Amino acid sequence: MSRTRTARAKGDLEEVVETAEELLKSISETGGQGMEDLKAKAQETLAAARGRLQEAATRSREAATAAAGEADAYVHSNPWMAVAIAGVVGVLLGAALLRRD
């Protein structure tokens, strides 16, 4: 998920929390129509946030699937390059771990 999407999701969740806090506060202060209005607002906000989070999850899943497909295609078209890259990464990780001790 990109930073803007993450920030938007965070903002949506903060809005849901604020609306829930207003709802809890109004339960103790008011009754009747005020509480019904706040309950409706909370339900709308929650539904909108849930929808945006589901869209973000779907986009993330599609992006990950596409990236995996591209990596798979690259490895199949360049198998020795993939082996060389994996070997270099292995050597670098091994060297980093040996130096750490």
ABEGO torsion letter per residue (X at the ends): XBAAAAAAAAAAAAAAAAAAAAAAAAAAABBEAAAAAAAAAAAAAAAAAAAAAAAAAAAAAAAAAAAAAAAAAAAAABAAAAAAAAAAAAAAAAAAAAAAX
